[in-house]
Structures are given as C-alpha cells and as structure tokens.
Amino acid sequence: MEGALTGSSAMDLEDNLGLQHSLIESAQPLPPKEATPSSSFDLETYAAYYTGRTKLDRLKFIAQRAPSLRAEASKMLLTEIKAGQDVNLYQEVLQMLQDL
C-alpha cells in the first residue's frame, strides 16, 4: 500500500507526536508586555471600528497592556460588558482591575 506507514516509521511518528503534545502541555504562557501608544492614538475611535466580543477582547487587551490607557479602556470595557450578557467576563474584568 503506497503512502502507508509501517513498523518503525509509524512508531517514530507516534513518539514524535507524543513529544510534541507533552511540550505543548508543559508550555508556560509568556508574561504580558506593556505597550505605549502613540500620542495620536484615540481609543474611542479605535474601539468604534469593532463590535461584540471582538470589541471586548480588544479593550481588555489594551487595559491589560497599556498603563496610560488602562483607566479609559477599563471604563469602556465595563460599559460594553454591562450592555451584554457575559457575567463571567464582567467578573473577570473586575478581578483584573482589583489586581492592578
């Protein structure tokens, strides 16, 4: 049968996949980096281009990574969350703000 793995080549593949899987499971997330937006960056204009979960994710990302925009992004994020139904995200953001 053409293209079929046999004997040792199949075992080698399984060993490699097992190794890759264990490396992925043991990988630690990278610490978040802080960002400094340019002086011309307008958060309200930027956020206006997005809706729904994408808008929430982008505001959360900015609140976590840009200290100079943290307060403004957090307020916008909480306002957007309150307009929706995601209680878990609301609690997560409140906890994030308390940890800052």
N, CA, C and O atoms as CSV, one atom per row, in Angstrom:
chain,resi,resn,atom,element,x,y,z
A,1,MET,N,N,0.850,-1.176,0.000
A,1,MET,CA,C,0.000,0.000,0.000
A,1,MET,C,C,0.894,1.237,0.000
A,1,MET,O,O,1.727,1.408,0.889
A,2,GLU,N,N,0.718,2.081,-0.986
A,2,GLU,CA,C,1.558,3.250,-1.164
A,2,GLU,C,C,1.192,4.331,-0.154
A,2,GLU,O,O,0.011,4.613,0.048
A,3,GLY,N,N,2.218,4.954,0.497
A,3,GLY,CA,C,1.990,6.032,1.440
A,3,GLY,C,C,1.659,5.584,2.849
A,3,GLY,O,O,1.555,6.431,3.736
A,4,ALA,N,N,1.488,4.289,3.100
A,4,ALA,CA,C,1.156,3.808,4.433
A,4,ALA,C,C,2.410,3.717,5.274
A,4,ALA,O,O,3.480,3.360,4.779
A,5,LEU,N,N,2.274,4.042,6.553
A,5,LEU,CA,C,3.392,3.930,7.479
A,5,LEU,C,C,3.480,2.495,7.974
A,5,LEU,O,O,2.462,1.871,8.275
A,6,THR,N,N,4.680,1.984,8.055
A,6,THR,CA,C,4.859,0.621,8.520
A,6,THR,C,C,5.855,0.575,9.659
A,6,THR,O,O,6.758,1.408,9.738
A,7,GLY,N,N,5.696,-0.377,10.523
A,7,GLY,CA,C,6.661,-0.714,11.555
A,7,GLY,C,C,7.263,0.471,12.267
A,7,GLY,O,O,6.565,1.248,12.919
A,8,SER,N,N,8.589,0.601,12.132
A,8,SER,CA,C,9.325,1.603,12.901
A,8,SER,C,C,8.962,3.033,12.510
A,8,SER,O,O,8.995,3.919,13.364
A,9,SER,N,N,8.614,3.289,11.240
A,9,SER,CA,C,8.277,4.665,10.860
A,9,SER,C,C,6.981,5.115,11.539
A,9,SER,O,O,6.858,6.284,11.904
A,10,ALA,N,N,6.016,4.211,11.714
A,10,ALA,CA,C,4.779,4.543,12.411
A,10,ALA,C,C,5.062,4.801,13.890
A,10,ALA,O,O,4.484,5.711,14.484
A,11,MET,N,N,5.946,4.006,14.481
A,11,MET,CA,C,6.295,4.192,15.893
A,11,MET,C,C,7.062,5.503,16.092
A,11,MET,O,O,6.849,6.207,17.079
A,12,ASP,N,N,7.955,5.826,15.150
A,12,ASP,CA,C,8.693,7.080,15.242
A,12,ASP,C,C,7.736,8.275,15.200
A,12,ASP,O,O,7.889,9.236,15.954
A,13,LEU,N,N,6.756,8.195,14.312
A,13,LEU,CA,C,5.780,9.270,14.188
A,13,LEU,C,C,4.995,9.424,15.493
A,13,LEU,O,O,4.789,10.540,15.970
A,14,GLU,N,N,4.556,8.289,16.071
A,14,GLU,CA,C,3.814,8.345,17.330
A,14,GLU,C,C,4.679,8.920,18.442
A,14,GLU,O,O,4.192,9.703,19.258
A,15,ASP,N,N,5.953,8.545,18.486
A,15,ASP,CA,C,6.867,9.070,19.505
A,15,ASP,C,C,7.024,10.579,19.340
A,15,ASP,O,O,6.990,11.316,20.325
A,16,ASN,N,N,7.193,11.041,18.107
A,16,ASN,CA,C,7.344,12.471,17.859
A,16,ASN,C,C,6.078,13.240,18.223
A,16,ASN,O,O,6.157,14.324,18.801
A,17,LEU,N,N,4.913,12.687,17.890
A,17,LEU,CA,C,3.660,13.347,18.229
A,17,LEU,C,C,3.477,13.405,19.737
A,17,LEU,O,O,3.007,14.410,20.269
A,18,GLY,N,N,3.841,12.343,20.421
A,18,GLY,CA,C,3.755,12.324,21.879
A,18,GLY,C,C,4.663,13.367,22.497
A,18,GLY,O,O,4.277,14.036,23.456
A,19,LEU,N,N,5.864,13.515,21.963
A,19,LEU,CA,C,6.811,14.512,22.455
A,19,LEU,C,C,6.271,15.919,22.211
A,19,LEU,O,O,6.335,16.773,23.096
A,20,GLN,N,N,5.743,16.158,21.021
A,20,GLN,CA,C,5.200,17.477,20.711
A,20,GLN,C,C,4.024,17.799,21.628
A,20,GLN,O,O,3.898,18.926,22.107
A,21,HIS,N,N,3.162,16.808,21.873
A,21,HIS,CA,C,1.995,17.009,22.728
A,21,HIS,C,C,2.438,17.352,24.152
A,21,HIS,O,O,1.876,18.254,24.773
A,22,SER,N,N,3.441,16.637,24.672
A,22,SER,CA,C,3.893,16.923,26.035
A,22,SER,C,C,4.563,18.291,26.112
A,22,SER,O,O,4.454,18.960,27.139
A,23,LEU,N,N,5.252,18.725,25.059
A,23,LEU,CA,C,5.863,20.052,25.049
A,23,LEU,C,C,4.792,21.144,25.052
A,23,LEU,O,O,4.940,22.164,25.726
A,24,ILE,N,N,3.727,20.927,24.304
A,24,ILE,CA,C,2.640,21.904,24.249
A,24,ILE,C,C,1.954,22.001,25.603
A,24,ILE,O,O,1.648,23.099,26.069
A,25,GLU,N,N,1.709,20.842,26.247
A,25,GLU,CA,C,1.042,20.849,27.543
A,25,GLU,C,C,1.874,21.540,28.611
A,25,GLU,O,O,1.322,22.194,29.496
A,26,SER,N,N,3.198,21.405,28.541
A,26,SER,CA,C,4.053,21.965,29.583
A,26,SER,C,C,4.462,23.406,29.311
A,26,SER,O,O,5.131,24.019,30.143
A,27,ALA,N,N,4.079,23.955,28.172
A,27,ALA,CA,C,4.472,25.325,27.828
A,27,ALA,C,C,3.793,26.320,28.765
A,27,ALA,O,O,2.592,26.230,29.016
A,28,GLN,N,N,4.563,27.255,29.270
A,28,GLN,CA,C,4.044,28.295,30.136
A,28,GLN,C,C,3.699,29.519,29.291
A,28,GLN,O,O,4.414,29.836,28.340
A,29,PRO,N,N,2.599,30.214,29.632
A,29,PRO,CA,C,2.270,31.417,28.861
A,29,PRO,C,C,3.328,32.490,29.085
A,29,PRO,O,O,3.906,32.595,30.167
A,30,LEU,N,N,3.569,33.273,28.059
A,30,LEU,CA,C,4.523,34.366,28.168
A,30,LEU,C,C,3.908,35.501,28.987
A,30,LEU,O,O,2.707,35.754,28.892
A,31,PRO,N,N,4.718,36.176,29.783
A,31,PRO,CA,C,4.161,37.298,30.547
A,31,PRO,C,C,3.732,38.410,29.601
A,31,PRO,O,O,4.354,38.620,28.560
A,32,PRO,N,N,2.669,39.122,29.962
A,32,PRO,CA,C,2.216,40.207,29.087
A,32,PRO,C,C,3.244,41.329,29.038
A,32,PRO,O,O,3.880,41.654,30.041
A,33,LYS,N,N,3.392,41.906,27.870
A,33,LYS,CA,C,4.293,43.037,27.694
A,33,LYS,C,C,3.481,44.316,27.762
A,33,LYS,O,O,2.322,44.353,27.349
A,34,GLU,N,N,4.095,45.357,28.284
A,34,GLU,CA,C,3.420,46.643,28.333
A,34,GLU,C,C,3.647,47.386,27.029
A,34,GLU,O,O,4.716,47.303,26.424
A,35,ALA,N,N,2.628,48.108,26.613
A,35,ALA,CA,C,2.698,48.863,25.358
A,35,ALA,C,C,2.501,50.343,25.657
A,35,ALA,O,O,1.783,50.717,26.585
A,36,THR,N,N,3.141,51.158,24.869
A,36,THR,CA,C,2.980,52.607,24.972
A,36,THR,C,C,2.416,53.106,23.655
A,36,THR,O,O,3.110,53.117,22.639
A,37,PRO,N,N,1.146,53.523,23.673
A,37,PRO,CA,C,0.543,54.004,22.423
A,37,PRO,C,C,1.107,55.364,22.029
A,37,PRO,O,O,1.615,56.105,22.870
A,38,SER,N,N,1.013,55.679,20.756
A,38,SER,CA,C,1.473,56.983,20.276
A,38,SER,C,C,0.550,58.071,20.836
A,38,SER,O,O,-0.578,57.787,21.240
A,39,SER,N,N,1.020,59.274,20.856
A,39,SER,CA,C,0.239,60.388,21.401
A,39,SER,C,C,-1.018,60.671,20.569
A,39,SER,O,O,-1.970,61.268,21.070
A,40,SER,N,N,-1.021,60.252,19.332
A,40,SER,CA,C,-2.183,60.496,18.465
A,40,SER,C,C,-3.221,59.373,18.529
A,40,SER,O,O,-4.257,59.455,17.870
A,41,PHE,N,N,-2.955,58.328,19.313
A,41,PHE,CA,C,-3.884,57.196,19.405
A,41,PHE,C,C,-5.149,57.638,20.130
A,41,PHE,O,O,-5.084,58.176,21.236
A,42,ASP,N,N,-6.303,57.409,19.499
A,42,ASP,CA,C,-7.599,57.751,20.086
A,42,ASP,C,C,-8.356,56.456,20.352
A,42,ASP,O,O,-8.822,55.795,19.424
A,43,LEU,N,N,-8.473,56.106,21.611
A,43,LEU,CA,C,-9.085,54.833,21.989
A,43,LEU,C,C,-10.545,54.748,21.553
A,43,LEU,O,O,-10.980,53.705,21.064
A,44,GLU,N,N,-11.303,55.820,21.720
A,44,GLU,CA,C,-12.715,55.790,21.325
A,44,GLU,C,C,-12.878,55.540,19.831
A,44,GLU,O,O,-13.734,54.757,19.420
A,45,THR,N,N,-12.069,56.195,19.029
A,45,THR,CA,C,-12.127,55.993,17.581
A,45,THR,C,C,-11.732,54.570,17.235
A,45,THR,O,O,-12.385,53.922,16.416
A,46,TYR,N,N,-10.671,54.082,17.851
A,46,TYR,CA,C,-10.213,52.714,17.610
A,46,TYR,C,C,-11.300,51.709,17.970
A,46,TYR,O,O,-11.594,50.801,17.191
A,47,ALA,N,N,-11.895,51.869,19.144
A,47,ALA,CA,C,-12.919,50.924,19.602
A,47,ALA,C,C,-14.181,50.981,18.738
A,47,ALA,O,O,-14.891,49.983,18.613
A,48,ALA,N,N,-14.458,52.129,18.149
A,48,ALA,CA,C,-15.665,52.288,17.328
A,48,ALA,C,C,-15.646,51.400,16.080
A,48,ALA,O,O,-16.697,51.132,15.498
A,49,TYR,N,N,-14.477,50.950,15.672
A,49,TYR,CA,C,-14.381,50.080,14.494
A,49,TYR,C,C,-14.824,48.650,14.775
A,49,TYR,O,O,-14.955,47.852,13.848
A,50,TYR,N,N,-15.056,48.317,16.045
A,50,TYR,CA,C,-15.353,46.937,16.422
A,50,TYR,C,C,-16.677,46.845,17.162
A,50,TYR,O,O,-17.165,47.818,17.737
A,51,THR,N,N,-17.244,45.639,17.129
A,51,THR,CA,C,-18.480,45.369,17.849
A,51,THR,C,C,-18.380,44.006,18.516
A,51,THR,O,O,-17.487,43.213,18.214
A,52,GLY,N,N,-19.304,43.750,19.419
A,52,GLY,CA,C,-19.416,42.433,20.028
A,52,GLY,C,C,-18.183,41.989,20.798
A,52,GLY,O,O,-17.491,42.794,21.421
A,53,ARG,N,N,-17.928,40.696,20.740
A,53,ARG,CA,C,-16.835,40.097,21.502
A,53,ARG,C,C,-15.466,40.635,21.059
A,53,ARG,O,O,-14.552,40.754,21.876
A,54,THR,N,N,-15.328,40.954,19.784
A,54,THR,CA,C,-14.053,41.492,19.297
A,54,THR,C,C,-13.745,42.816,19.990
A,54,THR,O,O,-12.606,43.057,20.389
A,55,LYS,N,N,-14.739,43.659,20.131
A,55,LYS,CA,C,-14.539,44.939,20.808
A,55,LYS,C,C,-14.136,44.709,22.264
A,55,LYS,O,O,-13.222,45.360,22.772
A,56,LEU,N,N,-14.821,43.781,22.931
A,56,LEU,CA,C,-14.500,43.467,24.322
A,56,LEU,C,C,-13.068,42.955,24.456
A,56,LEU,O,O,-12.333,43.372,25.351
A,57,ASP,N,N,-12.683,42.057,23.568
A,57,ASP,CA,C,-11.333,41.486,23.621
A,57,ASP,C,C,-10.267,42.549,23.393
A,57,ASP,O,O,-9.236,42.545,24.066
A,58,ARG,N,N,-10.502,43.451,22.459
A,58,ARG,CA,C,-9.511,44.494,22.169
A,58,ARG,C,C,-9.399,45.493,23.315
A,58,ARG,O,O,-8.295,45.912,23.664
A,59,LEU,N,N,-10.518,45.875,23.897
A,59,LEU,CA,C,-10.475,46.786,25.046
A,59,LEU,C,C,-9.789,46.131,26.243
A,59,LEU,O,O,-9.024,46.777,26.960
A,60,LYS,N,N,-10.065,44.860,26.450
A,60,LYS,CA,C,-9.427,44.133,27.550
A,60,LYS,C,C,-7.920,44.062,27.328
A,60,LYS,O,O,-7.146,44.271,28.262
A,61,PHE,N,N,-7.506,43.775,26.120
A,61,PHE,CA,C,-6.084,43.702,25.780
A,61,PHE,C,C,-5.403,45.042,26.070
A,61,PHE,O,O,-4.327,45.079,26.667
A,62,ILE,N,N,-6.026,46.128,25.648
A,62,ILE,CA,C,-5.453,47.456,25.873
A,62,ILE,C,C,-5.393,47.771,27.367
A,62,ILE,O,O,-4.396,48.307,27.850
A,63,ALA,N,N,-6.461,47.436,28.098
A,63,ALA,CA,C,-6.475,47.687,29.544
A,63,ALA,C,C,-5.365,46.918,30.258
A,63,ALA,O,O,-4.802,47.409,31.236
A,64,GLN,N,N,-5.052,45.731,29.780
A,64,GLN,CA,C,-4.013,44.916,30.404
A,64,GLN,C,C,-2.611,45.383,30.041
A,64,GLN,O,O,-1.690,45.254,30.848
A,65,ARG,N,N,-2.435,45.920,28.850
A,65,ARG,CA,C,-1.083,46.160,28.352
A,65,ARG,C,C,-0.650,47.621,28.253
A,65,ARG,O,O,0.545,47.900,28.156
A,66,ALA,N,N,-1.582,48.543,28.276
A,66,ALA,CA,C,-1.214,49.955,28.092
A,66,ALA,C,C,-1.556,50.750,29.355
A,66,ALA,O,O,-2.690,51.202,29.515
A,67,PRO,N,N,-0.589,50.919,30.244
A,67,PRO,CA,C,-0.861,51.626,31.501
A,67,PRO,C,C,-1.463,53.017,31.314
A,67,PRO,O,O,-2.306,53.431,32.110
A,68,SER,N,N,-1.051,53.738,30.287
A,68,SER,CA,C,-1.565,55.092,30.076
A,68,SER,C,C,-3.034,55.104,29.634
A,68,SER,O,O,-3.714,56.122,29.766
A,69,LEU,N,N,-3.516,53.980,29.112
A,69,LEU,CA,C,-4.920,53.896,28.663
A,69,LEU,C,C,-5.760,52.979,29.540
A,69,LEU,O,O,-6.940,52.766,29.262
A,70,ARG,N,N,-5.165,52.438,30.593
A,70,ARG,CA,C,-5.833,51.419,31.417
A,70,ARG,C,C,-7.172,51.902,31.970
A,70,ARG,O,O,-8.171,51.192,31.852
A,71,ALA,N,N,-7.214,53.077,32.563
A,71,ALA,CA,C,-8.458,53.562,33.169
A,71,ALA,C,C,-9.545,53.759,32.114
A,71,ALA,O,O,-10.676,53.307,32.294
A,72,GLU,N,N,-9.205,54.431,31.016
A,72,GLU,CA,C,-10.182,54.702,29.961
A,72,GLU,C,C,-10.679,53.405,29.309
A,72,GLU,O,O,-11.879,53.230,29.099
A,73,ALA,N,N,-9.752,52.506,28.994
A,73,ALA,CA,C,-10.132,51.238,28.361
A,73,ALA,C,C,-10.985,50.394,29.301
A,73,ALA,O,O,-11.937,49.747,28.864
A,74,SER,N,N,-10.648,50.398,30.584
A,74,SER,CA,C,-11.415,49.619,31.568
A,74,SER,C,C,-12.840,50.140,31.699
A,74,SER,O,O,-13.787,49.356,31.753
A,75,LYS,N,N,-12.997,51.470,31.751
A,75,LYS,CA,C,-14.336,52.061,31.836
A,75,LYS,C,C,-15.168,51.711,30.602
A,75,LYS,O,O,-16.340,51.349,30.706
A,76,MET,N,N,-14.536,51.827,29.436
A,76,MET,CA,C,-15.249,51.481,28.199
A,76,MET,C,C,-15.618,50.005,28.185
A,76,MET,O,O,-16.715,49.632,27.767
A,77,LEU,N,N,-14.703,49.180,28.639
A,77,LEU,CA,C,-14.931,47.736,28.662
A,77,LEU,C,C,-16.091,47.387,29.588
A,77,LEU,O,O,-16.971,46.612,29.213
A,78,LEU,N,N,-16.100,47.950,30.790
A,78,LEU,CA,C,-17.194,47.669,31.720
A,78,LEU,C,C,-18.532,48.155,31.179
A,78,LEU,O,O,-19.550,47.484,31.355
A,79,THR,N,N,-18.542,49.300,30.532
A,79,THR,CA,C,-19.777,49.814,29.925
A,79,THR,C,C,-20.285,48.849,28.854
A,79,THR,O,O,-21.477,48.549,28.798
A,80,GLU,N,N,-19.371,48.362,27.999
A,80,GLU,CA,C,-19.750,47.408,26.944
A,80,GLU,C,C,-20.241,46.090,27.527
A,80,GLU,O,O,-21.207,45.510,27.032
A,81,ILE,N,N,-19.581,45.622,28.571
A,81,ILE,CA,C,-19.979,44.343,29.185
A,81,ILE,C,C,-21.361,44.466,29.803
A,81,ILE,O,O,-22.189,43.564,29.671
A,82,LYS,N,N,-21.611,45.577,30.474
A,82,LYS,CA,C,-22.919,45.777,31.112
A,82,LYS,C,C,-24.052,45.778,30.092
A,82,LYS,O,O,-25.180,45.405,30.415
A,83,ALA,N,N,-23.758,46.195,28.867
A,83,ALA,CA,C,-24.778,46.207,27.813
A,83,ALA,C,C,-25.062,44.798,27.293
A,83,ALA,O,O,-26.066,44.579,26.616
A,84,GLY,N,N,-24.191,43.850,27.604
A,84,GLY,CA,C,-24.351,42.471,27.129
A,84,GLY,C,C,-24.808,41.540,28.236
A,84,GLY,O,O,-25.427,41.958,29.214
A,85,GLN,N,N,-24.484,40.263,28.054
A,85,GLN,CA,C,-24.945,39.238,28.984
A,85,GLN,C,C,-23.818,38.390,29.569
A,85,GLN,O,O,-24.089,37.356,30.181
A,86,ASP,N,N,-22.574,38.798,29.398
A,86,ASP,CA,C,-21.442,37.959,29.806
A,86,ASP,C,C,-21.023,38.260,31.247
A,86,ASP,O,O,-20.126,39.069,31.486
A,87,VAL,N,N,-21.677,37.605,32.196
A,87,VAL,CA,C,-21.415,37.818,33.614
A,87,VAL,C,C,-19.999,37.369,33.972
A,87,VAL,O,O,-19.325,38.024,34.768
A,88,ASN,N,N,-19.547,36.267,33.396
A,88,ASN,CA,C,-18.201,35.765,33.697
A,88,ASN,C,C,-17.129,36.768,33.286
A,88,ASN,O,O,-16.175,36.995,34.032
A,89,LEU,N,N,-17.274,37.362,32.121
A,89,LEU,CA,C,-16.305,38.357,31.667
A,89,LEU,C,C,-16.345,39.586,32.571
A,89,LEU,O,O,-15.299,40.164,32.870
A,90,TYR,N,N,-17.518,39.987,33.003
A,90,TYR,CA,C,-17.650,41.129,33.913
A,90,TYR,C,C,-16.880,40.865,35.203
A,90,TYR,O,O,-16.139,41.727,35.675
A,91,GLN,N,N,-17.054,39.680,35.768
A,91,GLN,CA,C,-16.350,39.320,36.999
A,91,GLN,C,C,-14.843,39.246,36.767
A,91,GLN,O,O,-14.061,39.659,37.623
A,92,GLU,N,N,-14.437,38.723,35.616
A,92,GLU,CA,C,-13.014,38.623,35.276
A,92,GLU,C,C,-12.379,40.015,35.176
A,92,GLU,O,O,-11.265,40.228,35.656
A,93,VAL,N,N,-13.078,40.944,34.564
A,93,VAL,CA,C,-12.563,42.305,34.406
A,93,VAL,C,C,-12.501,43.005,35.753
A,93,VAL,O,O,-11.532,43.711,36.035
A,94,LEU,N,N,-13.511,42.827,36.587
A,94,LEU,CA,C,-13.478,43.422,37.924
A,94,LEU,C,C,-12.277,42.895,38.716
A,94,LEU,O,O,-11.587,43.657,39.393
A,95,GLN,N,N,-12.038,41.591,38.624
A,95,GLN,CA,C,-10.883,40.999,39.308
A,95,GLN,C,C,-9.577,41.553,38.747
A,95,GLN,O,O,-8.648,41.846,39.500
A,96,MET,N,N,-9.508,41.695,37.431
A,96,MET,CA,C,-8.314,42.244,36.791
A,96,MET,C,C,-8.044,43.660,37.310
A,96,MET,O,O,-6.898,44.012,37.588
A,97,LEU,N,N,-9.091,44.463,37.439
A,97,LEU,CA,C,-8.935,45.841,37.919
A,97,LEU,C,C,-8.508,45.871,39.375
A,97,LEU,O,O,-7.725,46.735,39.771
A,98,GLN,N,N,-9.004,44.950,40.170
A,98,GLN,CA,C,-8.614,44.891,41.578
A,98,GLN,C,C,-7.148,44.481,41.721
A,98,GLN,O,O,-6.462,44.919,42.645
A,99,ASP,N,N,-6.675,43.639,40.802
A,99,ASP,CA,C,-5.293,43.157,40.856
A,99,ASP,C,C,-4.290,44.213,40.408
A,99,ASP,O,O,-3.096,44.079,40.675
A,100,LEU,N,N,-4.754,45.262,39.730
A,100,LEU,CA,C,-3.839,46.293,39.217
A,100,LEU,C,C,-3.360,47.212,40.288
A,100,LEU,O,O,-2.586,48.129,40.014
